[in-house]
Amino acid sequence: MLKNRADIDLLRVIRMLSIHDLVEIEAGDTFLFDEEAMVGKFEREKNFSTENFRNS
């Protein structure tokens, strides 16, 4: 557990959020309760991630 806010690596948090957003922009932001859209969600996100972050 963090003892104070100074322990948070803000740059790392921003990078993680940016990567998350890039994947959702490409693969589609799927609403949690949309069961039809959830089909294949993992595969869409994984395909985009492996193609675009392979050399990162």
Biopython code that builds the backbone (N, CA, C, O; Angstrom):
import numpy as np
from Bio.PDB.StructureBuilder import StructureBuilder

atoms = [
    (1, "MET", "N", (0.839, -1.185, 0.000)),
    (1, "MET", "CA", (0.000, 0.000, 0.000)),
    (1, "MET", "C", (0.879, 1.241, 0.000)),
    (1, "MET", "O", (1.927, 1.287, 0.644)),
    (2, "LEU", "N", (0.428, 2.233, -0.731)),
    (2, "LEU", "CA", (1.197, 3.471, -0.800)),
    (2, "LEU", "C", (1.086, 4.248, 0.507)),
    (2, "LEU", "O", (0.008, 4.385, 1.084)),
    (3, "LYS", "N", (2.223, 4.745, 0.949)),
    (3, "LYS", "CA", (2.222, 5.526, 2.186)),
    (3, "LYS", "C", (1.858, 6.975, 1.913)),
    (3, "LYS", "O", (1.276, 7.649, 2.762)),
    (4, "ASN", "N", (2.205, 7.450, 0.723)),
    (4, "ASN", "CA", (1.818, 8.814, 0.344)),
    (4, "ASN", "C", (1.785, 8.936, -1.173)),
    (4, "ASN", "O", (2.221, 8.033, -1.888)),
    (5, "ARG", "N", (1.282, 10.021, -1.639)),
    (5, "ARG", "CA", (1.131, 10.225, -3.087)),
    (5, "ARG", "C", (2.464, 10.351, -3.805)),
    (5, "ARG", "O", (2.528, 10.149, -5.017)),
    (6, "ALA", "N", (3.504, 10.673, -3.101)),
    (6, "ALA", "CA", (4.820, 10.802, -3.721)),
    (6, "ALA", "C", (5.317, 9.451, -4.230)),
    (6, "ALA", "O", (6.201, 9.410, -5.086)),
    (7, "ASP", "N", (4.771, 8.353, -3.726)),
    (7, "ASP", "CA", (5.185, 7.021, -4.162)),
    (7, "ASP", "C", (4.604, 6.634, -5.522)),
    (7, "ASP", "O", (5.010, 5.624, -6.096)),
    (8, "ILE", "N", (3.673, 7.410, -6.038)),
    (8, "ILE", "CA", (3.033, 7.097, -7.318)),
    (8, "ILE", "C", (3.918, 7.584, -8.461)),
    (8, "ILE", "O", (4.322, 8.746, -8.493)),
    (9, "ASP", "N", (4.212, 6.691, -9.393)),
    (9, "ASP", "CA", (4.979, 7.044, -10.584)),
    (9, "ASP", "C", (3.981, 7.567, -11.621)),
    (9, "ASP", "O", (3.409, 6.793, -12.388)),
    (10, "LEU", "N", (3.786, 8.861, -11.635)),
    (10, "LEU", "CA", (2.767, 9.477, -12.482)),
    (10, "LEU", "C", (3.028, 9.223, -13.965)),
    (10, "LEU", "O", (2.085, 9.002, -14.724)),
    (11, "LEU", "N", (4.265, 9.250, -14.380)),
    (11, "LEU", "CA", (4.579, 8.988, -15.781)),
    (11, "LEU", "C", (4.164, 7.570, -16.174)),
    (11, "LEU", "O", (3.639, 7.357, -17.267)),
    (12, "ARG", "N", (4.396, 6.607, -15.292)),
    (12, "ARG", "CA", (3.980, 5.224, -15.572)),
    (12, "ARG", "C", (2.462, 5.123, -15.666)),
    (12, "ARG", "O", (1.943, 4.428, -16.540)),
    (13, "VAL", "N", (1.761, 5.793, -14.795)),
    (13, "VAL", "CA", (0.298, 5.785, -14.828)),
    (13, "VAL", "C", (-0.203, 6.363, -16.144)),
    (13, "VAL", "O", (-1.107, 5.800, -16.761)),
    (14, "ILE", "N", (0.369, 7.472, -16.576)),
    (14, "ILE", "CA", (-0.050, 8.104, -17.837)),
    (14, "ILE", "C", (0.237, 7.187, -19.013)),
    (14, "ILE", "O", (-0.586, 7.080, -19.921)),
    (15, "ARG", "N", (1.389, 6.521, -19.016)),
    (15, "ARG", "CA", (1.713, 5.577, -20.097)),
    (15, "ARG", "C", (0.704, 4.432, -20.143)),
    (15, "ARG", "O", (0.229, 4.059, -21.215)),
    (16, "MET", "N", (0.380, 3.880, -18.983)),
    (16, "MET", "CA", (-0.567, 2.761, -18.940)),
    (16, "MET", "C", (-1.945, 3.188, -19.437)),
    (16, "MET", "O", (-2.591, 2.457, -20.188)),
    (17, "LEU", "N", (-2.391, 4.364, -19.020)),
    (17, "LEU", "CA", (-3.693, 4.856, -19.475)),
    (17, "LEU", "C", (-3.698, 5.110, -20.975)),
    (17, "LEU", "O", (-4.686, 4.831, -21.654)),
    (18, "SER", "N", (-2.597, 5.637, -21.490)),
    (18, "SER", "CA", (-2.505, 5.909, -22.928)),
    (18, "SER", "C", (-2.560, 4.629, -23.740)),
    (18, "SER", "O", (-3.252, 4.562, -24.755)),
    (19, "ILE", "N", (-1.829, 3.605, -23.294)),
    (19, "ILE", "CA", (-1.856, 2.324, -24.000)),
    (19, "ILE", "C", (-3.258, 1.734, -23.959)),
    (19, "ILE", "O", (-3.756, 1.234, -24.968)),
    (20, "HIS", "N", (-3.890, 1.794, -22.798)),
    (20, "HIS", "CA", (-5.258, 1.290, -22.662)),
    (20, "HIS", "C", (-6.193, 2.007, -23.640)),
    (20, "HIS", "O", (-7.005, 1.370, -24.311)),
    (21, "ASP", "N", (-6.075, 3.322, -23.715)),
    (21, "ASP", "CA", (-6.949, 4.092, -24.604)),
    (21, "ASP", "C", (-6.675, 3.782, -26.067)),
    (21, "ASP", "O", (-7.614, 3.680, -26.856)),
    (22, "LEU", "N", (-5.413, 3.628, -26.448)),
    (22, "LEU", "CA", (-5.090, 3.299, -27.837)),
    (22, "LEU", "C", (-5.717, 1.968, -28.254)),
    (22, "LEU", "O", (-6.257, 1.846, -29.354)),
    (23, "VAL", "N", (-5.642, 0.998, -27.388)),
    (23, "VAL", "CA", (-6.230, -0.314, -27.689)),
    (23, "VAL", "C", (-7.742, -0.183, -27.828)),
    (23, "VAL", "O", (-8.331, -0.753, -28.747)),
    (24, "GLU", "N", (-8.366, 0.551, -26.939)),
    (24, "GLU", "CA", (-9.826, 0.690, -27.009)),
    (24, "GLU", "C", (-10.269, 1.520, -28.207)),
    (24, "GLU", "O", (-11.352, 1.289, -28.745)),
    (25, "ILE", "N", (-9.456, 2.478, -28.635)),
    (25, "ILE", "CA", (-9.792, 3.253, -29.834)),
    (25, "ILE", "C", (-9.808, 2.320, -31.040)),
    (25, "ILE", "O", (-10.726, 2.377, -31.858)),
    (26, "GLU", "N", (-8.810, 1.472, -31.151)),
    (26, "GLU", "CA", (-8.707, 0.575, -32.305)),
    (26, "GLU", "C", (-9.670, -0.607, -32.214)),
    (26, "GLU", "O", (-10.351, -0.930, -33.187)),
    (27, "ALA", "N", (-9.729, -1.248, -31.056)),
    (27, "ALA", "CA", (-10.532, -2.469, -30.915)),
    (27, "ALA", "C", (-11.985, -2.166, -30.584)),
    (27, "ALA", "O", (-12.849, -3.031, -30.728)),
    (28, "GLY", "N", (-12.255, -0.965, -30.150)),
    (28, "GLY", "CA", (-13.609, -0.582, -29.780)),
    (28, "GLY", "C", (-13.803, -0.621, -28.281)),
    (28, "GLY", "O", (-13.389, -1.569, -27.612)),
    (29, "ASP", "N", (-14.425, 0.400, -27.765)),
    (29, "ASP", "CA", (-14.711, 0.477, -26.339)),
    (29, "ASP", "C", (-16.018, -0.262, -26.110)),
    (29, "ASP", "O", (-17.085, 0.217, -26.494)),
    (30, "THR", "N", (-15.935, -1.425, -25.485)),
    (30, "THR", "CA", (-17.091, -2.296, -25.326)),
    (30, "THR", "C", (-17.770, -2.067, -23.983)),
    (30, "THR", "O", (-17.133, -2.133, -22.932)),
    (31, "PHE", "N", (-19.054, -1.802, -24.030)),
    (31, "PHE", "CA", (-19.843, -1.624, -22.819)),
    (31, "PHE", "C", (-19.937, -2.955, -22.087)),
    (31, "PHE", "O", (-20.227, -3.980, -22.704)),
    (32, "LEU", "N", (-19.702, -2.954, -20.818)),
    (32, "LEU", "CA", (-19.616, -4.168, -20.012)),
    (32, "LEU", "C", (-20.836, -5.074, -20.159)),
    (32, "LEU", "O", (-20.686, -6.296, -20.185)),
    (33, "PHE", "N", (-22.016, -4.517, -20.253)),
    (33, "PHE", "CA", (-23.236, -5.322, -20.277)),
    (33, "PHE", "C", (-23.750, -5.617, -21.687)),
    (33, "PHE", "O", (-24.838, -6.170, -21.847)),
    (34, "ASP", "N", (-22.968, -5.249, -22.713)),
    (34, "ASP", "CA", (-23.336, -5.555, -24.099)),
    (34, "ASP", "C", (-22.748, -6.919, -24.453)),
    (34, "ASP", "O", (-21.613, -7.014, -24.919)),
    (35, "GLU", "N", (-23.527, -7.962, -24.228)),
    (35, "GLU", "CA", (-23.030, -9.334, -24.381)),
    (35, "GLU", "C", (-22.609, -9.643, -25.815)),
    (35, "GLU", "O", (-21.641, -10.373, -26.027)),
    (36, "GLU", "N", (-23.316, -9.102, -26.796)),
    (36, "GLU", "CA", (-22.956, -9.349, -28.194)),
    (36, "GLU", "C", (-21.616, -8.716, -28.533)),
    (36, "GLU", "O", (-20.790, -9.336, -29.204)),
    (37, "ALA", "N", (-21.393, -7.496, -28.079)),
    (37, "ALA", "CA", (-20.141, -6.800, -28.366)),
    (37, "ALA", "C", (-18.967, -7.416, -27.609)),
    (37, "ALA", "O", (-17.819, -7.315, -28.042)),
    (38, "MET", "N", (-19.261, -8.053, -26.477)),
    (38, "MET", "CA", (-18.192, -8.665, -25.680)),
    (38, "MET", "C", (-17.597, -9.898, -26.373)),
    (38, "MET", "O", (-16.473, -10.301, -26.075)),
    (39, "VAL", "N", (-18.355, -10.486, -27.292)),
    (39, "VAL", "CA", (-17.864, -11.660, -28.020)),
    (39, "VAL", "C", (-16.680, -11.216, -28.881)),
    (39, "VAL", "O", (-16.816, -10.334, -29.729)),
    (40, "GLY", "N", (-15.536, -11.826, -28.659)),
    (40, "GLY", "CA", (-14.337, -11.509, -29.436)),
    (40, "GLY", "C", (-13.561, -10.305, -28.943)),
    (40, "GLY", "O", (-12.557, -9.931, -29.548)),
    (41, "LYS", "N", (-14.004, -9.690, -27.858)),
    (41, "LYS", "CA", (-13.343, -8.488, -27.336)),
    (41, "LYS", "C", (-11.876, -8.766, -27.002)),
    (41, "LYS", "O", (-10.990, -8.014, -27.408)),
    (42, "PHE", "N", (-11.628, -9.837, -26.269)),
    (42, "PHE", "CA", (-10.257, -10.160, -25.883)),
    (42, "PHE", "C", (-9.372, -10.354, -27.121)),
    (42, "PHE", "O", (-8.247, -9.857, -27.166)),
    (43, "GLU", "N", (-9.875, -11.063, -28.104)),
    (43, "GLU", "CA", (-9.104, -11.333, -29.310)),
    (43, "GLU", "C", (-8.820, -10.041, -30.080)),
    (43, "GLU", "O", (-7.703, -9.840, -30.558)),
    (44, "ARG", "N", (-9.830, -9.159, -30.204)),
    (44, "ARG", "CA", (-9.619, -7.880, -30.902)),
    (44, "ARG", "C", (-8.531, -7.067, -30.211)),
    (44, "ARG", "O", (-7.639, -6.528, -30.867)),
    (45, "GLU", "N", (-8.609, -6.980, -28.889)),
    (45, "GLU", "CA", (-7.632, -6.196, -28.137)),
    (45, "GLU", "C", (-6.250, -6.842, -28.199)),
    (45, "GLU", "O", (-5.245, -6.145, -28.344)),
    (46, "LYS", "N", (-6.194, -8.148, -28.091)),
    (46, "LYS", "CA", (-4.906, -8.844, -28.147)),
    (46, "LYS", "C", (-4.261, -8.687, -29.518)),
    (46, "LYS", "O", (-3.060, -8.434, -29.612)),
    (47, "ASN", "N", (-5.045, -8.834, -30.578)),
    (47, "ASN", "CA", (-4.508, -8.681, -31.935)),
    (47, "ASN", "C", (-3.936, -7.289, -32.143)),
    (47, "ASN", "O", (-2.830, -7.147, -32.664)),
    (48, "PHE", "N", (-4.664, -6.272, -31.748)),
    (48, "PHE", "CA", (-4.155, -4.910, -31.910)),
    (48, "PHE", "C", (-2.885, -4.720, -31.093)),
    (48, "PHE", "O", (-1.916, -4.136, -31.579)),
    (49, "SER", "N", (-2.881, -5.204, -29.864)),
    (49, "SER", "CA", (-1.719, -5.017, -28.975)),
    (49, "SER", "C", (-0.479, -5.708, -29.527)),
    (49, "SER", "O", (0.601, -5.117, -29.555)),
    (50, "THR", "N", (-0.624, -6.945, -29.961)),
    (50, "THR", "CA", (0.553, -7.661, -30.452)),
    (50, "THR", "C", (1.072, -7.075, -31.747)),
    (50, "THR", "O", (2.280, -7.088, -31.979)),
    (51, "GLU", "N", (0.198, -6.561, -32.598)),
    (51, "GLU", "CA", (0.629, -5.963, -33.849)),
    (51, "GLU", "C", (1.308, -4.611, -33.643)),
    (51, "GLU", "O", (2.247, -4.270, -34.362)),
    (52, "ASN", "N", (0.844, -3.856, -32.681)),
    (52, "ASN", "CA", (1.322, -2.485, -32.539)),
    (52, "ASN", "C", (2.327, -2.267, -31.421)),
    (52, "ASN", "O", (3.031, -1.258, -31.427)),
    (53, "PHE", "N", (2.417, -3.176, -30.467)),
    (53, "PHE", "CA", (3.359, -2.998, -29.369)),
    (53, "PHE", "C", (4.404, -4.101, -29.344)),
    (53, "PHE", "O", (5.047, -4.328, -28.319)),
    (54, "ARG", "N", (4.573, -4.769, -30.439)),
    (54, "ARG", "CA", (5.510, -5.889, -30.546)),
    (54, "ARG", "C", (6.935, -5.477, -30.228)),
    (54, "ARG", "O", (7.648, -6.211, -29.544)),
    (55, "ASN", "N", (7.361, -4.332, -30.704)),
    (55, "ASN", "CA", (8.748, -3.885, -30.539)),
    (55, "ASN", "C", (8.921, -2.876, -29.418)),
    (55, "ASN", "O", (9.968, -2.238, -29.316)),
    (56, "SER", "N", (7.925, -2.726, -28.591)),
    (56, "SER", "CA", (8.013, -1.713, -27.530)),
    (56, "SER", "C", (8.717, -2.245, -26.316)),
    (56, "SER", "O", (8.877, -1.525, -25.331)),
]
sb = StructureBuilder()
sb.init_structure("model")
sb.init_model(0)
sb.init_chain("A")
sb.init_seg("    ")
for serial, (resi, resn, name, xyz) in enumerate(atoms, 1):
    if name == "N":
        sb.init_residue(resn, " ", resi, " ")
    sb.init_atom(name, np.array(xyz, "f"), 0.0, 1.0, " ", f" {name:<3s}", serial, name[0])
structure = sb.get_structure()
